[in-house]
């Protein structure tokens, strides 16, 4: 290969010289295999549904924030797993900002959904293209001057010290351009979705089905088996041939993964075929193939499961291709459940069933107990709103670290409710707000005044949903709860 076209000596190739990139590390790369340490008020590991609002909230509170993501774009589940469907409530705060922007400018029909509502809720199955999520999320991150985004940078481990059973986390160690870099912070937020930061620090975690007696739950397994919820490989089918007609009967006969149109009330298998054909939307989201995975934080097992899921998708892809559609399969297998980091309090199924709002509540939640692979009694599956305690975000015997999203402290069955994106986002926004308070006040995570944190969250409108539910009684808000 001749390099003369790049203005370089033959046999020498320097990307920085060729592309005009200024690399401040160029002089030290040959001398050592690590970047100099960086320091921030708050570092958030994971730019997904919990991490993005964590980072934005902390930045808006005045903290200097670094948001780290292993993938090359932010977004997490809706972007790399195609979990673009909105389920659960409340839809408030930074999450509501995102979905309102998606509705206003990225509706798949080209027209914003009418009556989308104050809470981003109109009773329909709303979803958007993964690329639209990337566009909106990048715009929101860019708007925050206190927030720096670092993508393509996997976390290796927590920077942690353990003394006498107590753990202190002072940041994270990452892999950047093949070299190690320490990111030091007053407060670290683990929003990885896998609990990697907390686990590497030595925090205690829970995994899979436990026995209902372990946390005195009224429902669950008599004897835990450690199994987690199965994983699903999502896909999107879209018309590419002008005469293409959705092959609804063939899809139903083949019993391939359930699918839905955007902005409609019923799933494809529930809707009248004539109505689906009449609407002829031309793009459909599918829960393509579901597979079991024993260990969801083992990349080898997840990769093996993804190959199996692809095999199971072959029939769906074949049916759509023959009908004149293309099928885009998510880059990553959709993983519902990984580690749950044990905190000062473990949220239980009974807290959710009974609609408990604890004194240290920092987020509201309202979603069914949706534990795939486990039968939940119908009389308790769809319960009232409930509150997320701050104590669920503080890992046991650990300082300098907060958890956000689905990895927070809860039982397997409780997790099946709070794991959805809108609730994980509210937990993340609360964690980011708390982290900024800690950094500004030079306090540990357990030293901040929870009433002050609650007041800040209330001022952002993050408790609006339950206030309205309580006022109207529309969804059976339990009397006597506050």
C-alpha positions in Angstrom: 0.0 0.0 0.0 1.3 3.5 -0.9 0.7 6.3 1.6 1.8 9.1 -0.7 -1.8 10.1 -1.4 -2.0 11.0 2.3 1.1 13.1 2.2 3.0 10.6 4.4 6.3 8.8 3.9 6.0 5.3 2.4 5.3 2.6 5.0 4.2 5.1 7.7 0.6 5.7 8.5 -0.5 8.2 11.2 -4.3 8.5 11.5 -3.9 11.8 13.3 -1.8 13.3 10.6 -4.0 11.9 7.8 -7.2 13.2 9.2 -6.1 16.4 10.9 -7.0 15.1 14.4 -5.3 16.8 17.3 -4.6 14.2 20.0 -3.4 15.6 23.3 -2.2 12.0 24.2 0.0 11.6 21.2 3.2 12.4 23.1 2.6 10.0 25.9 1.1 6.9 24.2 4.5 5.4 23.6 5.6 6.0 27.2 2.7 4.5 29.1 -0.5 2.5 28.5 -2.9 4.7 30.3 -4.5 8.1 30.0 -4.2 10.6 32.8 -7.0 10.5 35.4 -10.0 12.8 35.1 -12.1 14.2 37.9 -15.8 15.1 38.0 -18.4 15.8 40.6 -20.5 12.9 39.3 -19.8 10.1 37.0 -22.6 8.0 35.5 -21.8 4.6 34.1 -24.3 3.6 31.4 -26.1 5.9 29.0 -29.4 4.1 28.9 -32.9 4.8 30.2 -31.7 5.3 33.8 -28.2 6.8 33.1 -29.3 9.5 30.7 -31.8 11.2 33.1 -29.3 10.6 36.0 -26.6 12.6 34.1 -28.9 15.3 32.8 -30.5 15.8 36.3 -27.1 16.1 38.0 -25.9 18.5 35.3 -29.0 20.7 35.7 -28.3 20.8 39.4 -24.9 22.4 38.7 -22.7 19.3 39.0 -19.8 18.7 36.5 -20.9 15.3 35.1 -19.4 12.6 32.9 -21.7 10.1 31.2 -19.9 6.9 30.1 -21.3 4.4 27.6 -19.8 1.2 26.2 -21.7 1.5 23.0 -20.9 4.1 20.3 -24.1 5.9 20.7 -26.2 6.7 23.8 -29.7 5.2 24.4 -29.4 1.7 25.7 -32.4 -0.6 25.4 -34.5 1.4 22.8 -31.5 1.9 20.6 -29.5 -1.3 20.8 -32.2 -3.8 21.9 -35.1 -2.1 19.9 -37.3 -1.9 23.1 -38.9 1.2 21.7 -42.4 0.6 23.0 -43.5 2.7 26.0 -45.1 0.8 28.9 -45.8 1.7 32.5 -46.2 4.9 34.4 -45.6 7.7 35.4 -44.1 9.4 32.3 -42.7 12.5 33.9 -39.6 14.6 34.1 -36.7 14.1 31.6 -38.4 10.9 30.3 -41.5 12.9 29.4 -39.4 15.5 27.7 -37.9 12.8 25.5 -41.2 11.1 24.5 -43.0 14.4 23.9 -40.2 15.3 21.5 -40.4 11.8 19.9 -44.2 12.3 19.4 -43.9 15.9 18.1 -41.2 15.2 15.5 -40.7 11.5 15.0 -44.1 9.9 14.8 -43.9 7.0 12.3 -47.0 8.3 10.4 -45.5 11.7 10.0 -48.2 13.3 12.2 -47.9 13.8 15.9 -50.4 11.6 17.8 -53.4 13.7 18.9 -54.3 13.7 22.5 -50.9 12.5 23.6 -51.7 13.9 27.0 -50.0 15.6 29.9 -48.2 12.4 30.9 -47.3 11.2 27.4 -50.1 8.7 27.6 -53.1 8.3 25.2 -54.1 4.7 25.7 -52.3 3.5 22.6 -49.2 1.4 21.9 -46.7 4.1 21.3 -43.3 3.4 19.9 -40.7 5.1 17.7 -37.8 4.1 15.4 -34.5 3.5 17.3 -32.8 6.1 15.2 -35.3 8.7 16.4 -34.4 7.9 20.0 -30.7 8.5 19.2 -31.5 11.9 17.6 -33.6 13.1 20.5 -31.2 11.8 23.2 -28.1 13.3 21.6 -29.9 16.6 21.3 -30.9 16.5 25.0 -27.4 15.7 26.1 -25.8 18.3 23.9 -28.1 21.0 25.5 -26.4 20.5 28.9 -23.2 22.5 29.2 -22.2 20.7 32.5 -22.4 17.3 30.9 -19.7 15.4 28.9 -20.6 12.3 27.0 -17.9 9.6 26.5 -19.1 6.7 24.2 -17.3 3.6 23.1 -15.8 3.4 26.6 -16.5 0.2 28.6 -16.2 0.3 32.4 -13.6 -2.2 33.6 -14.2 -1.8 37.4 -15.0 0.5 40.2 -12.3 2.5 41.9 -13.0 1.2 45.3 -11.4 0.7 48.7 -12.6 -1.8 51.3 -11.9 -1.5 55.0 -13.5 -3.6 57.7 -16.4 -4.6 55.5 -17.1 -1.0 54.4 -16.7 0.0 50.8 -15.9 3.4 49.5 -16.3 4.1 45.7 -14.3 6.9 44.2 -15.0 6.5 40.6 -14.6 4.0 37.8 -11.8 2.6 35.7 -12.5 2.5 31.9 -11.0 1.2 28.7 -10.4 4.1 26.3 -8.8 3.6 22.9 -7.4 0.3 24.3 -5.8 2.1 27.3 -6.9 2.4 30.9 -8.2 5.6 32.3 -9.3 6.4 35.8 -12.4 8.6 36.2 -12.6 9.9 39.7 -15.8 11.4 41.1 -17.3 12.5 44.4 -20.3 10.3 43.6 -20.6 7.5 41.1 -23.9 6.3 39.7 -24.2 2.7 38.5 -26.7 2.8 35.7 -25.1 0.0 33.6 -28.2 -2.2 33.8 -26.0 -5.1 34.8 -24.7 -3.8 38.1 -21.2 -4.1 36.9 -19.8 -1.1 38.9 -21.4 -2.2 42.1 -20.4 -5.8 41.7 -16.8 -5.0 40.9 -16.7 -2.8 44.0 -17.7 -5.8 46.1 -21.3 -4.9 46.8 -23.7 -7.6 47.7 -26.2 -8.5 44.9 -29.2 -10.7 44.3 -29.8 -12.7 41.2 -32.8 -14.7 39.9 -35.7 -16.3 41.6 -35.6 -16.3 45.4 -37.9 -18.1 47.8 -40.9 -16.0 48.9 -39.9 -16.6 52.5 -36.5 -14.9 51.9 -38.2 -11.4 52.1 -41.5 -12.5 53.6 -43.4 -12.1 50.4 -47.0 -13.4 50.0 -46.4 -14.6 46.5 -43.5 -16.3 44.8 -41.7 -19.6 44.7 -41.6 -21.9 47.7 -38.0 -22.7 46.9 -35.9 -20.3 44.8 -34.2 -21.6 41.7 -32.0 -18.7 40.7 -33.5 -18.3 37.3 -33.9 -14.9 35.6 -36.5 -13.8 33.1 -35.9 -14.9 29.5 -34.4 -12.6 26.9 -36.0 -11.4 23.7 -34.5 -10.5 20.3 -36.6 -7.7 19.0 -37.0 -6.7 15.3 -38.8 -4.2 13.0 -40.4 -5.1 9.7 -40.8 -2.4 7.1 -42.3 -2.3 3.6 -39.7 -2.1 0.8 -41.8 -3.2 -2.2 -44.7 -1.0 -3.4 -47.2 -3.9 -3.6 -46.3 -5.4 -0.2 -49.2 -6.4 2.0 -48.6 -7.4 5.6 -48.7 -11.3 5.7 -50.8 -11.3 8.9 -52.4 -14.7 8.4 -49.1 -16.4 7.8 -47.5 -14.6 10.8 -50.3 -15.7 13.1 -50.3 -19.3 11.8 -46.5 -19.5 12.3 -46.9 -18.3 15.9 -43.9 -16.1 15.6 -43.2 -13.2 18.1 -46.1 -10.8 18.8 -46.1 -7.5 17.0 -47.7 -4.1 17.0 -48.4 -1.1 14.9 -47.4 2.3 16.3 -50.2 4.4 17.9 -52.9 1.6 18.0 -54.6 0.1 20.9 -54.3 -3.6 20.0 -51.5 -5.9 19.2 -51.5 -7.5 15.7 -52.8 -10.8 17.0 -55.6 -9.1 18.8 -56.6 -6.6 16.1 -59.1 -7.4 13.3 -57.2 -8.4 10.3 -59.4 -6.2 8.1 -58.5 -3.1 10.2 -54.8 -3.8 10.1 -54.9 -4.3 6.3 -56.9 -1.1 5.9 -54.5 1.0 8.0 -51.6 -0.6 6.1 -49.0 1.3 8.2 -46.1 -0.5 6.6 -43.9 -0.8 9.7 -44.3 -3.2 12.6 -42.4 -3.8 15.9 -42.0 -7.5 16.9 -41.1 -9.3 20.0 -39.2 -11.6 17.7 -37.8 -14.6 19.6 -37.5 -15.3 23.3 -34.8 -17.5 24.7 -33.7 -18.5 28.2 -30.3 -17.5 29.5 -28.9 -18.9 32.8 -26.3 -16.2 33.4 -27.2 -12.8 31.9 -24.0 -11.1 33.0 -21.8 -13.7 31.1 -21.1 -12.4 27.6 -20.5 -15.9 26.3 -23.9 -17.2 27.4 -25.7 -14.1 26.1 -23.9 -14.4 22.8 -24.9 -18.0 22.5 -28.5 -17.2 23.3 -28.5 -14.4 20.7 -27.4 -16.9 18.0 -30.3 -19.2 19.1 -32.7 -16.3 19.0 -31.6 -15.5 15.4 -32.3 -19.1 14.4 -35.8 -18.8 15.9 -36.4 -15.6 13.9 -35.7 -17.3 10.5 -39.4 -18.1 9.9 -40.6 -14.6 10.7 -37.9 -13.1 8.4 -38.7 -15.5 5.6 -42.5 -14.7 5.8 -41.8 -10.9 5.7 -39.2 -11.1 2.9 -41.5 -13.1 0.7 -44.2 -10.4 1.3 -42.0 -7.5 0.3 -40.7 -6.3 3.7 -37.3 -5.9 5.1 -36.6 -7.0 8.7 -34.1 -5.1 10.9 -33.0 -7.2 13.9 -31.8 -5.5 17.1 -28.0 -5.4 17.5 -28.3 -6.8 21.0 -30.4 -9.4 22.7 -33.0 -7.7 25.0 -32.0 -8.7 28.5 -34.7 -8.1 31.2 -32.9 -9.0 34.3 -29.3 -9.1 35.5 -28.0 -8.3 39.0 -30.1 -6.5 41.6 -27.8 -4.6 44.0 -28.8 -5.1 47.6 -29.4 -1.8 49.4 -30.4 -0.5 52.8 -33.9 -1.6 51.9 -35.2 -4.4 49.6 -38.4 -3.5 47.8 -40.8 -6.4 47.9 -43.8 -7.6 45.9 -46.0 -6.8 48.8 -44.8 -3.2 48.9 -46.1 -3.0 45.3 -49.3 -5.0 45.9 -50.2 -2.8 48.9 -49.3 0.5 47.2 -46.8 1.5 49.9 -45.3 5.0 49.8 -42.4 5.1 52.2 -41.2 8.2 54.0 -38.1 8.3 51.9 -39.9 7.9 48.6 -37.9 9.5 45.7 -39.9 8.2 42.7 -43.4 7.0 42.0 -44.2 3.8 40.0 -47.3 2.2 38.5 -46.9 -1.0 36.5 -48.0 -4.6 36.7 -45.9 -7.4 38.2 -44.6 -8.6 34.8 -42.3 -11.4 35.6 -41.8 -13.4 32.4 -41.6 -17.1 33.1 -43.5 -16.9 36.4 -47.2 -17.1 37.0 -48.4 -14.1 39.0 -52.0 -14.4 40.5 -54.3 -12.1 38.5 -55.9 -10.7 41.7 -52.5 -9.0 42.6 -50.8 -8.7 39.2 -52.2 -5.2 38.4 -51.9 -3.1 41.5 -52.0 0.5 42.6 -49.2 3.1 42.3 -46.4 2.7 44.8 -43.2 4.6 45.9 -39.5 3.8 45.4 -37.5 4.4 48.6 -34.2 6.2 48.5 -32.8 3.4 50.6 -33.1 1.1 47.6 -30.5 3.3 45.8 -27.8 3.1 48.5 -25.9 -0.2 48.4 -25.3 -1.9 51.7 -22.2 -0.8 53.6 -21.1 1.3 50.6 -20.4 5.0 50.2 -19.8 7.1 47.2 -22.1 5.0 45.0 -25.8 5.1 44.0 -27.7 2.6 41.8 -30.2 3.7 39.2 -32.8 1.9 37.2 -33.5 -1.8 37.1 -30.4 -2.8 39.2 -31.7 -1.1 42.4 -32.5 -3.1 45.5 -35.6 -5.2 45.1 -36.8 -8.8 45.0 -37.2 -10.7 41.7 -41.0 -10.1 41.6 -40.8 -6.4 42.6 -38.1 -5.9 39.9 -40.5 -7.2 37.2 -42.6 -4.0 37.8 -40.0 -1.2 38.3 -37.7 -2.5 35.5 -39.6 -0.7 32.7 -38.0 2.4 31.1 -40.3 5.2 32.4 -39.9 4.0 36.0 -36.1 3.3 35.6 -35.8 6.9 34.2 -37.5 8.4 37.3 -35.2 6.4 39.6 -32.3 7.7 37.5 -33.4 11.3 37.7 -33.7 11.0 41.5 -30.3 9.4 41.7 -28.7 12.2 39.6 -30.4 14.9 41.7 -29.2 13.2 44.9 -25.7 12.8 43.6 -25.4 16.5 42.7 -26.6 17.4 46.2 -23.9 15.2 47.7 -21.3 16.8 45.5 -22.3 20.4 46.2 -22.8 19.9 49.9 -19.7 17.7 50.3 -21.8 15.0 52.0 -22.0 11.2 51.8 -25.0 9.6 50.1 -26.7 8.9 53.5 -26.0 12.4 54.9 -28.1 14.4 52.6 -31.6 15.5 53.8 -34.1 13.3 52.1 -36.9 15.9 52.6 -34.7 18.4 50.7 -34.2 15.8 47.9 -38.0 15.2 47.8 -38.7 18.9 47.6 -36.3 19.3 44.6 -38.0 16.4 42.8 -41.4 17.7 43.7 -40.5 21.1 42.2 -39.6 19.3 38.9 -43.1 17.8 38.9 -42.0 14.2 39.5 -44.8 13.4 41.9 -47.6 14.9 39.7 -49.0 11.5 38.6 -49.8 10.2 42.1 -51.1 13.6 43.2 -53.6 13.5 40.3 -54.5 9.9 40.8 -55.1 10.6 44.5 -57.3 13.6 43.6 -59.4 11.8 41.0 -59.3 8.3 42.3 -59.1 7.3 38.7 -56.8 4.2 39.1 -57.7 3.1 42.6 -55.1 5.0 44.6 -55.2 3.5 48.1 -56.7 5.6 50.8 -54.4 6.8 53.5 -51.2 6.7 51.5 -49.1 9.9 51.1 
